[in-house]
Amino acid sequence: MSLRDTLREIVENVDGGLAAIIMAYDGIPIDEVVVTQAEFDLQLLTVEYATVLKEIKRAVAVIKVGAMEEVSITTGQVRVVMRVLNDELFAVLVMTKEGNFGKGRYLLRLKSHALAEELG
């Protein structure tokens, strides 16, 4: 299965799924599948969250509590789950606030190994 197919499988199988994206910590998107256009700038959201995630990763390393695995952020409009794939990349699932958060987290965790393998 291709990287894009795996991303599509994740986002299309979550009620309220808007997009699934592979990002680098520098904010550069590697690949993405957008199934529903949001009322906000999705690219800006992911770039800004990449910056936040990089800082969280640094803080986790400083306090030595193990490697960061997952971070989620809920706002008034969306829920975003970010899962680490390797030292350079992470996966992002963006869904509506009313979306199925539990299933989204589960599918992202379940498919993260396959995504990491596809990336090499």
Backbone as XML, in Angstrom:
<?xml version="1.0"?>
<chain id="A" units="angstrom">
  <residue number="1" name="MET">
    <atom name="N" x="0.846" y="-1.176" z="0.000"/>
    <atom name="CA" x="0.000" y="0.000" z="0.000"/>
    <atom name="C" x="0.891" y="1.239" z="0.000"/>
  </residue>
  <residue number="2" name="SER">
    <atom name="N" x="0.524" y="2.236" z="-0.784"/>
    <atom name="CA" x="1.338" y="3.451" z="-0.867"/>
    <atom name="C" x="1.100" y="4.349" z="0.340"/>
  </residue>
  <residue number="3" name="LEU">
    <atom name="N" x="1.983" y="5.297" z="0.507"/>
    <atom name="CA" x="1.883" y="6.260" z="1.589"/>
    <atom name="C" x="0.537" y="6.994" z="1.528"/>
  </residue>
  <residue number="4" name="ARG">
    <atom name="N" x="0.198" y="7.469" z="0.363"/>
    <atom name="CA" x="-1.061" y="8.204" z="0.178"/>
    <atom name="C" x="-2.273" y="7.322" z="0.455"/>
  </residue>
  <residue number="5" name="ASP">
    <atom name="N" x="-2.216" y="6.050" z="0.042"/>
    <atom name="CA" x="-3.327" y="5.130" z="0.314"/>
    <atom name="C" x="-3.512" y="4.919" z="1.814"/>
  </residue>
  <residue number="6" name="THR">
    <atom name="N" x="-2.406" y="4.815" z="2.539"/>
    <atom name="CA" x="-2.480" y="4.630" z="3.994"/>
    <atom name="C" x="-3.071" y="5.870" z="4.659"/>
  </residue>
  <residue number="7" name="LEU">
    <atom name="N" x="-2.637" y="7.045" z="4.231"/>
    <atom name="CA" x="-3.202" y="8.283" z="4.765"/>
    <atom name="C" x="-4.697" y="8.372" z="4.465"/>
  </residue>
  <residue number="8" name="ARG">
    <atom name="N" x="-5.070" y="8.029" z="3.242"/>
    <atom name="CA" x="-6.483" y="8.068" z="2.852"/>
    <atom name="C" x="-7.297" y="7.090" z="3.698"/>
  </residue>
  <residue number="9" name="GLU">
    <atom name="N" x="-6.761" y="5.904" z="3.927"/>
    <atom name="CA" x="-7.459" y="4.914" z="4.742"/>
    <atom name="C" x="-7.710" y="5.442" z="6.157"/>
  </residue>
  <residue number="10" name="ILE">
    <atom name="N" x="-6.732" y="6.116" z="6.710"/>
    <atom name="CA" x="-6.893" y="6.660" z="8.066"/>
    <atom name="C" x="-7.999" y="7.711" z="8.087"/>
  </residue>
  <residue number="11" name="VAL">
    <atom name="N" x="-7.874" y="8.731" z="7.264"/>
    <atom name="CA" x="-8.799" y="9.864" z="7.334"/>
    <atom name="C" x="-10.213" y="9.499" z="6.894"/>
  </residue>
  <residue number="12" name="GLU">
    <atom name="N" x="-10.356" y="8.609" z="5.922"/>
    <atom name="CA" x="-11.691" y="8.265" z="5.447"/>
    <atom name="C" x="-12.432" y="7.327" z="6.387"/>
  </residue>
  <residue number="13" name="ASN">
    <atom name="N" x="-11.728" y="6.691" z="7.293"/>
    <atom name="CA" x="-12.367" y="5.760" z="8.221"/>
    <atom name="C" x="-12.628" y="6.365" z="9.592"/>
  </residue>
  <residue number="14" name="VAL">
    <atom name="N" x="-12.500" y="7.676" z="9.711"/>
    <atom name="CA" x="-12.768" y="8.376" z="10.964"/>
    <atom name="C" x="-13.908" y="9.358" z="10.721"/>
  </residue>
  <residue number="15" name="ASP">
    <atom name="N" x="-14.994" y="9.201" z="11.439"/>
    <atom name="CA" x="-16.080" y="10.170" z="11.340"/>
    <atom name="C" x="-15.537" y="11.543" z="11.700"/>
  </residue>
  <residue number="16" name="GLY">
    <atom name="N" x="-15.756" y="12.511" z="10.823"/>
    <atom name="CA" x="-15.254" y="13.862" z="11.063"/>
    <atom name="C" x="-13.841" y="14.086" z="10.567"/>
  </residue>
  <residue number="17" name="GLY">
    <atom name="N" x="-13.218" y="13.083" z="9.943"/>
    <atom name="CA" x="-11.858" y="13.238" z="9.436"/>
    <atom name="C" x="-11.787" y="14.299" z="8.347"/>
  </residue>
  <residue number="18" name="LEU">
    <atom name="N" x="-10.842" y="15.199" z="8.467"/>
    <atom name="CA" x="-10.640" y="16.256" z="7.475"/>
    <atom name="C" x="-9.400" y="16.012" z="6.628"/>
  </residue>
  <residue number="19" name="ALA">
    <atom name="N" x="-8.296" y="15.623" z="7.290"/>
    <atom name="CA" x="-7.034" y="15.458" z="6.567"/>
    <atom name="C" x="-6.077" y="14.582" z="7.361"/>
  </residue>
  <residue number="20" name="ALA">
    <atom name="N" x="-5.203" y="13.917" z="6.631"/>
    <atom name="CA" x="-4.087" y="13.172" z="7.224"/>
    <atom name="C" x="-2.838" y="13.625" z="6.475"/>
  </residue>
  <residue number="21" name="ILE">
    <atom name="N" x="-1.807" y="13.939" z="7.244"/>
    <atom name="CA" x="-0.625" y="14.573" z="6.665"/>
    <atom name="C" x="0.629" y="13.980" z="7.286"/>
  </residue>
  <residue number="22" name="ILE">
    <atom name="N" x="1.664" y="13.807" z="6.475"/>
    <atom name="CA" x="2.999" y="13.480" z="6.967"/>
    <atom name="C" x="3.793" y="14.772" z="6.937"/>
  </residue>
  <residue number="23" name="MET">
    <atom name="N" x="4.382" y="15.143" z="8.072"/>
    <atom name="CA" x="5.117" y="16.395" z="8.180"/>
    <atom name="C" x="6.521" y="16.151" z="8.713"/>
  </residue>
  <residue number="24" name="ALA">
    <atom name="N" x="7.419" y="17.034" z="8.328"/>
    <atom name="CA" x="8.751" y="17.084" z="8.929"/>
    <atom name="C" x="8.698" y="18.094" z="10.068"/>
  </residue>
  <residue number="25" name="TYR">
    <atom name="N" x="9.592" y="17.959" z="11.027"/>
    <atom name="CA" x="9.626" y="18.885" z="12.160"/>
    <atom name="C" x="9.924" y="20.325" z="11.752"/>
  </residue>
  <residue number="26" name="ASP">
    <atom name="N" x="10.461" y="20.525" z="10.557"/>
    <atom name="CA" x="10.704" y="21.889" z="10.080"/>
    <atom name="C" x="9.467" y="22.501" z="9.426"/>
  </residue>
  <residue number="27" name="GLY">
    <atom name="N" x="8.352" y="21.762" z="9.433"/>
    <atom name="CA" x="7.091" y="22.271" z="8.913"/>
    <atom name="C" x="6.826" y="21.978" z="7.456"/>
  </residue>
  <residue number="28" name="ILE">
    <atom name="N" x="7.692" y="21.221" z="6.829"/>
    <atom name="CA" x="7.498" y="20.881" z="5.418"/>
    <atom name="C" x="6.618" y="19.639" z="5.310"/>
  </residue>
  <residue number="29" name="PRO">
    <atom name="N" x="5.485" y="19.751" z="4.592"/>
    <atom name="CA" x="4.635" y="18.567" z="4.407"/>
    <atom name="C" x="5.269" y="17.608" z="3.400"/>
  </residue>
  <residue number="30" name="ILE">
    <atom name="N" x="5.257" y="16.329" z="3.722"/>
    <atom name="CA" x="5.806" y="15.306" z="2.833"/>
    <atom name="C" x="4.721" y="14.767" z="1.914"/>
  </residue>
  <residue number="31" name="ASP">
    <atom name="N" x="3.547" y="14.517" z="2.483"/>
    <atom name="CA" x="2.397" y="14.046" z="1.709"/>
    <atom name="C" x="1.148" y="14.331" z="2.514"/>
  </residue>
  <residue number="32" name="GLU">
    <atom name="N" x="0.025" y="14.449" z="1.828"/>
    <atom name="CA" x="-1.217" y="14.723" z="2.538"/>
    <atom name="C" x="-2.413" y="14.225" z="1.746"/>
  </residue>
  <residue number="33" name="VAL">
    <atom name="N" x="-3.467" y="13.930" z="2.481"/>
    <atom name="CA" x="-4.754" y="13.610" z="1.889"/>
    <atom name="C" x="-5.770" y="14.478" z="2.606"/>
  </residue>
  <residue number="34" name="VAL">
    <atom name="N" x="-6.444" y="15.336" z="1.844"/>
    <atom name="CA" x="-7.477" y="16.202" z="2.393"/>
    <atom name="C" x="-8.805" y="15.740" z="1.821"/>
  </residue>
  <residue number="35" name="VAL">
    <atom name="N" x="-9.717" y="15.285" z="2.682"/>
    <atom name="CA" x="-11.008" y="14.800" z="2.189"/>
    <atom name="C" x="-12.108" y="15.846" z="2.327"/>
  </residue>
  <residue number="36" name="THR">
    <atom name="N" x="-11.931" y="16.797" z="3.234"/>
    <atom name="CA" x="-12.907" y="17.871" z="3.420"/>
    <atom name="C" x="-12.148" y="19.166" z="3.661"/>
  </residue>
  <residue number="37" name="GLN">
    <atom name="N" x="-12.443" y="20.181" z="2.857"/>
    <atom name="CA" x="-11.791" y="21.469" z="3.050"/>
    <atom name="C" x="-12.304" y="22.108" z="4.335"/>
  </residue>
  <residue number="38" name="ALA">
    <atom name="N" x="-11.415" y="22.561" z="5.153"/>
    <atom name="CA" x="-11.773" y="23.201" z="6.410"/>
    <atom name="C" x="-11.996" y="24.697" z="6.188"/>
  </residue>
  <residue number="39" name="GLU">
    <atom name="N" x="-12.584" y="25.342" z="7.174"/>
    <atom name="CA" x="-12.837" y="26.782" z="7.104"/>
    <atom name="C" x="-11.626" y="27.591" z="7.539"/>
  </residue>
  <residue number="40" name="PHE">
    <atom name="N" x="-10.499" y="26.934" z="7.747"/>
    <atom name="CA" x="-9.276" y="27.601" z="8.171"/>
    <atom name="C" x="-8.148" y="27.125" z="7.285"/>
  </residue>
  <residue number="41" name="ASP">
    <atom name="N" x="-7.002" y="27.750" z="7.412"/>
    <atom name="CA" x="-5.835" y="27.411" z="6.598"/>
    <atom name="C" x="-5.161" y="26.169" z="7.180"/>
  </residue>
  <residue number="42" name="LEU">
    <atom name="N" x="-5.416" y="25.033" z="6.574"/>
    <atom name="CA" x="-4.875" y="23.761" z="7.052"/>
    <atom name="C" x="-3.352" y="23.744" z="7.009"/>
  </residue>
  <residue number="43" name="GLN">
    <atom name="N" x="-2.777" y="24.316" z="5.975"/>
    <atom name="CA" x="-1.314" y="24.348" z="5.866"/>
    <atom name="C" x="-0.698" y="25.173" z="6.994"/>
  </residue>
  <residue number="44" name="LEU">
    <atom name="N" x="-1.284" y="26.314" z="7.300"/>
    <atom name="CA" x="-0.783" y="27.140" z="8.385"/>
    <atom name="C" x="-0.905" y="26.403" z="9.721"/>
  </residue>
  <residue number="45" name="LEU">
    <atom name="N" x="-2.027" y="25.733" z="9.941"/>
    <atom name="CA" x="-2.219" y="24.971" z="11.175"/>
    <atom name="C" x="-1.115" y="23.933" z="11.350"/>
  </residue>
  <residue number="46" name="THR">
    <atom name="N" x="-0.838" y="23.163" z="10.309"/>
    <atom name="CA" x="0.162" y="22.101" z="10.440"/>
    <atom name="C" x="1.573" y="22.654" z="10.599"/>
  </residue>
  <residue number="47" name="VAL">
    <atom name="N" x="1.884" y="23.754" z="9.938"/>
    <atom name="CA" x="3.212" y="24.360" z="10.089"/>
    <atom name="C" x="3.392" y="24.872" z="11.520"/>
  </residue>
  <residue number="48" name="GLU">
    <atom name="N" x="2.386" y="25.547" z="12.044"/>
    <atom name="CA" x="2.476" y="26.067" z="13.409"/>
    <atom name="C" x="2.541" y="24.933" z="14.430"/>
  </residue>
  <residue number="49" name="TYR">
    <atom name="N" x="1.760" y="23.886" z="14.225"/>
    <atom name="CA" x="1.786" y="22.751" z="15.146"/>
    <atom name="C" x="3.108" y="22.000" z="15.071"/>
  </residue>
  <residue number="50" name="ALA">
    <atom name="N" x="3.761" y="22.009" z="13.903"/>
    <atom name="CA" x="5.084" y="21.385" z="13.788"/>
    <atom name="C" x="6.069" y="22.089" z="14.707"/>
  </residue>
  <residue number="51" name="THR">
    <atom name="N" x="5.979" y="23.404" z="14.777"/>
    <atom name="CA" x="6.844" y="24.178" z="15.669"/>
    <atom name="C" x="6.577" y="23.810" z="17.123"/>
  </residue>
  <residue number="52" name="VAL">
    <atom name="N" x="5.306" y="23.729" z="17.487"/>
    <atom name="CA" x="4.931" y="23.349" z="18.850"/>
    <atom name="C" x="5.432" y="21.940" z="19.168"/>
  </residue>
  <residue number="53" name="LEU">
    <atom name="N" x="5.240" y="21.027" z="18.243"/>
    <atom name="CA" x="5.652" y="19.643" z="18.464"/>
    <atom name="C" x="7.167" y="19.526" z="18.640"/>
  </residue>
  <residue number="54" name="LYS">
    <atom name="N" x="7.922" y="20.320" z="17.882"/>
    <atom name="CA" x="9.376" y="20.312" z="18.019"/>
    <atom name="C" x="9.783" y="20.761" z="19.425"/>
  </residue>
  <residue number="55" name="GLU">
    <atom name="N" x="9.103" y="21.763" z="19.957"/>
    <atom name="CA" x="9.396" y="22.235" z="21.312"/>
    <atom name="C" x="9.003" y="21.199" z="22.366"/>
  </residue>
  <residue number="56" name="ILE">
    <atom name="N" x="7.889" y="20.540" z="22.163"/>
    <atom name="CA" x="7.476" y="19.477" z="23.095"/>
    <atom name="C" x="8.491" y="18.340" z="23.064"/>
  </residue>
  <residue number="57" name="LYS">
    <atom name="N" x="8.933" y="17.978" z="21.878"/>
    <atom name="CA" x="9.936" y="16.911" z="21.738"/>
    <atom name="C" x="11.213" y="17.278" z="22.497"/>
  </residue>
  <residue number="58" name="ARG">
    <atom name="N" x="11.640" y="18.538" z="22.385"/>
    <atom name="CA" x="12.833" y="19.003" z="23.084"/>
    <atom name="C" x="12.625" y="18.939" z="24.595"/>
  </residue>
  <residue number="59" name="ALA">
    <atom name="N" x="11.473" y="19.372" z="25.070"/>
    <atom name="CA" x="11.178" y="19.349" z="26.505"/>
    <atom name="C" x="11.152" y="17.926" z="27.043"/>
  </residue>
  <residue number="60" name="VAL">
    <atom name="N" x="10.577" y="17.012" z="26.305"/>
    <atom name="CA" x="10.531" y="15.607" z="26.716"/>
    <atom name="C" x="11.942" y="15.046" z="26.841"/>
  </residue>
  <residue number="61" name="ALA">
    <atom name="N" x="12.816" y="15.416" z="25.915"/>
    <atom name="CA" x="14.205" y="14.953" z="25.979"/>
    <atom name="C" x="14.930" y="15.523" z="27.192"/>
  </residue>
  <residue number="62" name="VAL">
    <atom name="N" x="14.656" y="16.786" z="27.510"/>
    <atom name="CA" x="15.315" y="17.428" z="28.646"/>
    <atom name="C" x="14.906" y="16.767" z="29.963"/>
  </residue>
  <residue number="63" name="ILE">
    <atom name="N" x="13.643" y="16.467" z="30.122"/>
    <atom name="CA" x="13.190" y="15.892" z="31.391"/>
    <atom name="C" x="13.336" y="14.374" z="31.456"/>
  </residue>
  <residue number="64" name="LYS">
    <atom name="N" x="13.769" y="13.776" z="30.345"/>
    <atom name="CA" x="14.124" y="12.351" z="30.294"/>
    <atom name="C" x="13.015" y="11.428" z="30.814"/>
  </residue>
  <residue number="65" name="VAL">
    <atom name="N" x="11.844" y="11.536" z="30.145"/>
    <atom name="CA" x="10.726" y="10.660" z="30.507"/>
    <atom name="C" x="10.413" y="9.656" z="29.399"/>
  </residue>
  <residue number="66" name="GLY">
    <atom name="N" x="11.356" y="9.446" z="28.509"/>
    <atom name="CA" x="11.149" y="8.537" z="27.385"/>
    <atom name="C" x="10.850" y="9.323" z="26.121"/>
  </residue>
  <residue number="67" name="ALA">
    <atom name="N" x="10.821" y="8.627" z="25.028"/>
    <atom name="CA" x="10.603" y="9.275" z="23.734"/>
    <atom name="C" x="9.145" y="9.712" z="23.588"/>
  </residue>
  <residue number="68" name="MET">
    <atom name="N" x="8.952" y="10.869" z="22.965"/>
    <atom name="CA" x="7.606" y="11.358" z="22.677"/>
    <atom name="C" x="6.966" y="10.438" z="21.653"/>
  </residue>
  <residue number="69" name="GLU">
    <atom name="N" x="5.713" y="10.094" z="21.857"/>
    <atom name="CA" x="4.986" y="9.233" z="20.932"/>
    <atom name="C" x="3.827" y="9.939" z="20.257"/>
  </residue>
  <residue number="70" name="GLU">
    <atom name="N" x="3.036" y="10.690" z="21.050"/>
    <atom name="CA" x="1.801" y="11.267" z="20.513"/>
    <atom name="C" x="1.427" y="12.530" z="21.273"/>
  </residue>
  <residue number="71" name="VAL">
    <atom name="N" x="0.867" y="13.481" z="20.543"/>
    <atom name="CA" x="0.362" y="14.711" z="21.137"/>
    <atom name="C" x="-0.975" y="15.004" z="20.474"/>
  </residue>
  <residue number="72" name="SER">
    <atom name="N" x="-1.949" y="15.437" z="21.264"/>
    <atom name="CA" x="-3.232" y="15.844" z="20.685"/>
    <atom name="C" x="-3.587" y="17.233" z="21.180"/>
  </residue>
  <residue number="73" name="ILE">
    <atom name="N" x="-4.243" y="17.991" z="20.314"/>
    <atom name="CA" x="-4.674" y="19.347" z="20.636"/>
    <atom name="C" x="-6.130" y="19.472" z="20.199"/>
  </residue>
  <residue number="74" name="THR">
    <atom name="N" x="-6.949" y="19.958" z="21.107"/>
    <atom name="CA" x="-8.355" y="20.196" z="20.797"/>
    <atom name="C" x="-8.623" y="21.689" z="20.911"/>
  </residue>
  <residue number="75" name="THR">
    <atom name="N" x="-9.261" y="22.244" z="19.883"/>
    <atom name="CA" x="-9.637" y="23.655" z="19.889"/>
    <atom name="C" x="-11.154" y="23.744" z="19.760"/>
  </residue>
  <residue number="76" name="GLY">
    <atom name="N" x="-11.665" y="24.928" z="19.593"/>
    <atom name="CA" x="-13.103" y="25.123" z="19.440"/>
    <atom name="C" x="-13.669" y="24.510" z="18.179"/>
  </residue>
  <residue number="77" name="GLN">
    <atom name="N" x="-12.814" y="24.264" z="17.166"/>
    <atom name="CA" x="-13.286" y="23.734" z="15.885"/>
    <atom name="C" x="-12.749" y="22.358" z="15.530"/>
  </residue>
  <residue number="78" name="VAL">
    <atom name="N" x="-11.536" y="22.049" z="15.946"/>
    <atom name="CA" x="-10.914" y="20.804" z="15.481"/>
    <atom name="C" x="-10.197" y="20.057" z="16.593"/>
  </residue>
  <residue number="79" name="ARG">
    <atom name="N" x="-9.945" y="18.794" z="16.308"/>
    <atom name="CA" x="-9.057" y="17.966" z="17.119"/>
    <atom name="C" x="-7.924" y="17.527" z="16.199"/>
  </residue>
  <residue number="80" name="VAL">
    <atom name="N" x="-6.709" y="17.628" z="16.705"/>
    <atom name="CA" x="-5.533" y="17.271" z="15.927"/>
    <atom name="C" x="-4.727" y="16.263" z="16.732"/>
  </residue>
  <residue number="81" name="VAL">
    <atom name="N" x="-4.426" y="15.132" z="16.109"/>
    <atom name="CA" x="-3.584" y="14.120" z="16.740"/>
    <atom name="C" x="-2.309" y="14.017" z="15.918"/>
  </residue>
  <residue number="82" name="MET">
    <atom name="N" x="-1.171" y="14.111" z="16.608"/>
    <atom name="CA" x="0.128" y="14.021" z="15.945"/>
    <atom name="C" x="0.883" y="12.841" z="16.531"/>
  </residue>
  <residue number="83" name="ARG">
    <atom name="N" x="1.392" y="11.966" z="15.682"/>
    <atom name="CA" x="2.084" y="10.762" z="16.126"/>
    <atom name="C" x="3.463" y="10.708" z="15.486"/>
  </residue>
  <residue number="84" name="VAL">
    <atom name="N" x="4.484" y="10.504" z="16.296"/>
    <atom name="CA" x="5.866" y="10.441" z="15.821"/>
    <atom name="C" x="6.065" y="9.191" z="14.966"/>
  </residue>
  <residue number="85" name="LEU">
    <atom name="N" x="6.712" y="9.370" z="13.809"/>
    <atom name="CA" x="7.041" y="8.239" z="12.932"/>
    <atom name="C" x="8.515" y="7.875" z="13.035"/>
  </residue>
  <residue number="86" name="ASN">
    <atom name="N" x="9.365" y="8.899" z="13.100"/>
    <atom name="CA" x="10.805" y="8.695" z="13.275"/>
    <atom name="C" x="11.413" y="10.002" z="13.774"/>
  </residue>
  <residue number="87" name="ASP">
    <atom name="N" x="12.715" y="10.117" z="13.778"/>
    <atom name="CA" x="13.372" y="11.313" z="14.312"/>
    <atom name="C" x="13.088" y="12.580" z="13.509"/>
  </residue>
  <residue number="88" name="GLU">
    <atom name="N" x="12.624" y="12.425" z="12.276"/>
    <atom name="CA" x="12.435" y="13.577" z="11.407"/>
    <atom name="C" x="10.994" y="13.856" z="11.028"/>
  </residue>
  <residue number="89" name="LEU">
    <atom name="N" x="10.123" y="12.835" z="11.139"/>
    <atom name="CA" x="8.767" y="12.957" z="10.607"/>
    <atom name="C" x="7.697" y="12.548" z="11.613"/>
  </residue>
  <residue number="90" name="PHE">
    <atom name="N" x="6.516" y="13.121" z="11.424"/>
    <atom name="CA" x="5.365" y="12.731" z="12.228"/>
    <atom name="C" x="4.112" y="12.769" z="11.356"/>
  </residue>
  <residue number="91" name="ALA">
    <atom name="N" x="3.093" y="12.047" z="11.796"/>
    <atom name="CA" x="1.811" y="12.012" z="11.099"/>
    <atom name="C" x="0.817" y="12.882" z="11.850"/>
  </residue>
  <residue number="92" name="VAL">
    <atom name="N" x="-0.052" y="13.535" z="11.105"/>
    <atom name="CA" x="-1.060" y="14.416" z="11.673"/>
    <atom name="C" x="-2.424" y="13.983" z="11.162"/>
  </residue>
  <residue number="93" name="LEU">
    <atom name="N" x="-3.378" y="13.831" z="12.066"/>
    <atom name="CA" x="-4.764" y="13.593" z="11.701"/>
    <atom name="C" x="-5.566" y="14.782" z="12.199"/>
  </residue>
  <residue number="94" name="VAL">
    <atom name="N" x="-6.252" y="15.449" z="11.293"/>
    <atom name="CA" x="-7.093" y="16.588" z="11.633"/>
    <atom name="C" x="-8.536" y="16.165" z="11.458"/>
  </residue>
  <residue number="95" name="MET">
    <atom name="N" x="-9.342" y="16.390" z="12.488"/>
    <atom name="CA" x="-10.759" y="16.034" z="12.422"/>
    <atom name="C" x="-11.600" y="17.130" z="13.067"/>
  </residue>
  <residue number="96" name="THR">
    <atom name="N" x="-12.876" y="17.097" z="12.776"/>
    <atom name="CA" x="-13.764" y="18.047" z="13.419"/>
    <atom name="C" x="-13.798" y="17.768" z="14.911"/>
  </residue>
  <residue number="97" name="LYS">
    <atom name="N" x="-14.196" y="18.764" z="15.678"/>
    <atom name="CA" x="-14.259" y="18.578" z="17.127"/>
    <atom name="C" x="-15.248" y="17.473" z="17.493"/>
  </residue>
  <residue number="98" name="GLU">
    <atom name="N" x="-16.288" y="17.305" z="16.690"/>
    <atom name="CA" x="-17.295" y="16.281" z="16.942"/>
    <atom name="C" x="-16.891" y="14.921" z="16.373"/>
  </residue>
  <residue number="99" name="GLY">
    <atom name="N" x="-15.751" y="14.861" z="15.696"/>
    <atom name="CA" x="-15.287" y="13.618" z="15.079"/>
    <atom name="C" x="-14.966" y="12.552" z="16.112"/>
  </residue>
  <residue number="100" name="ASN">
    <atom name="N" x="-14.774" y="11.347" z="15.632"/>
    <atom name="CA" x="-14.512" y="10.204" z="16.509"/>
    <atom name="C" x="-13.032" y="10.187" z="16.907"/>
  </residue>
  <residue number="101" name="PHE">
    <atom name="N" x="-12.743" y="10.909" z="17.979"/>
    <atom name="CA" x="-11.369" y="11.078" z="18.458"/>
    <atom name="C" x="-10.714" y="9.742" z="18.805"/>
  </residue>
  <residue number="102" name="GLY">
    <atom name="N" x="-11.426" y="8.873" z="19.502"/>
    <atom name="CA" x="-10.868" y="7.579" z="19.902"/>
    <atom name="C" x="-10.464" y="6.742" z="18.704"/>
  </residue>
  <residue number="103" name="LYS">
    <atom name="N" x="-11.330" y="6.677" z="17.701"/>
    <atom name="CA" x="-11.010" y="5.892" z="16.506"/>
    <atom name="C" x="-9.869" y="6.534" z="15.730"/>
  </residue>
  <residue number="104" name="GLY">
    <atom name="N" x="-9.849" y="7.866" z="15.700"/>
    <atom name="CA" x="-8.758" y="8.553" z="15.013"/>
    <atom name="C" x="-7.415" y="8.241" z="15.643"/>
  </residue>
  <residue number="105" name="ARG">
    <atom name="N" x="-7.345" y="8.333" z="16.972"/>
    <atom name="CA" x="-6.100" y="7.995" z="17.687"/>
    <atom name="C" x="-5.702" y="6.550" z="17.415"/>
  </residue>
  <residue number="106" name="TYR">
    <atom name="N" x="-6.685" y="5.658" z="17.483"/>
    <atom name="CA" x="-6.418" y="4.234" z="17.281"/>
    <atom name="C" x="-5.860" y="3.976" z="15.885"/>
  </residue>
  <residue number="107" name="LEU">
    <atom name="N" x="-6.525" y="4.495" z="14.858"/>
    <atom name="CA" x="-6.061" y="4.247" z="13.486"/>
    <atom name="C" x="-4.691" y="4.859" z="13.228"/>
  </residue>
  <residue number="108" name="LEU">
    <atom name="N" x="-4.459" y="6.045" z="13.770"/>
    <atom name="CA" x="-3.148" y="6.664" z="13.578"/>
    <atom name="C" x="-2.054" y="5.840" z="14.248"/>
  </residue>
  <residue number="109" name="ARG">
    <atom name="N" x="-2.330" y="5.357" z="15.449"/>
    <atom name="CA" x="-1.353" y="4.499" z="16.150"/>
    <atom name="C" x="-1.160" y="3.184" z="15.394"/>
  </residue>
  <residue number="110" name="LEU">
    <atom name="N" x="-2.269" y="2.590" z="14.951"/>
    <atom name="CA" x="-2.218" y="1.317" z="14.243"/>
    <atom name="C" x="-1.416" y="1.411" z="12.940"/>
  </residue>
  <residue number="111" name="LYS">
    <atom name="N" x="-1.607" y="2.496" z="12.213"/>
    <atom name="CA" x="-0.977" y="2.653" z="10.896"/>
    <atom name="C" x="0.375" y="3.351" z="10.938"/>
  </residue>
  <residue number="112" name="SER">
    <atom name="N" x="0.797" y="3.850" z="12.099"/>
    <atom name="CA" x="2.049" y="4.606" z="12.159"/>
    <atom name="C" x="3.258" y="3.752" z="11.784"/>
  </residue>
  <residue number="113" name="HIS">
    <atom name="N" x="3.241" y="2.484" z="12.150"/>
    <atom name="CA" x="4.366" y="1.600" z="11.784"/>
    <atom name="C" x="4.434" y="1.439" z="10.263"/>
  </residue>
  <residue number="114" name="ALA">
    <atom name="N" x="3.280" y="1.228" z="9.626"/>
    <atom name="CA" x="3.242" y="1.085" z="8.171"/>
    <atom name="C" x="3.697" y="2.370" z="7.493"/>
  </residue>
  <residue number="115" name="LEU">
    <atom name="N" x="3.279" y="3.503" z="8.020"/>
    <atom name="CA" x="3.715" y="4.787" z="7.442"/>
    <atom name="C" x="5.238" y="4.934" z="7.569"/>
  </residue>
  <residue number="116" name="ALA">
    <atom name="N" x="5.778" y="4.615" z="8.723"/>
    <atom name="CA" x="7.227" y="4.725" z="8.941"/>
    <atom name="C" x="7.980" y="3.809" z="7.973"/>
  </residue>
  <residue number="117" name="GLU">
    <atom name="N" x="7.476" y="2.593" z="7.773"/>
    <atom name="CA" x="8.123" y="1.664" z="6.837"/>
    <atom name="C" x="8.076" y="2.177" z="5.412"/>
  </residue>
  <residue number="118" name="GLU">
    <atom name="N" x="6.932" y="2.744" z="5.004"/>
    <atom name="CA" x="6.783" y="3.272" z="3.648"/>
    <atom name="C" x="7.732" y="4.442" z="3.387"/>
  </residue>
  <residue number="119" name="LEU">
    <atom name="N" x="8.052" y="5.160" z="4.442"/>
    <atom name="CA" x="8.951" y="6.311" z="4.311"/>
    <atom name="C" x="10.416" y="5.899" z="4.251"/>
  </residue>
  <residue number="120" name="GLY">
    <atom name="N" x="10.672" y="4.640" z="4.546"/>
    <atom name="CA" x="12.037" y="4.132" z="4.449"/>
    <atom name="C" x="12.708" y="4.109" z="5.706"/>
  </residue>
</chain>
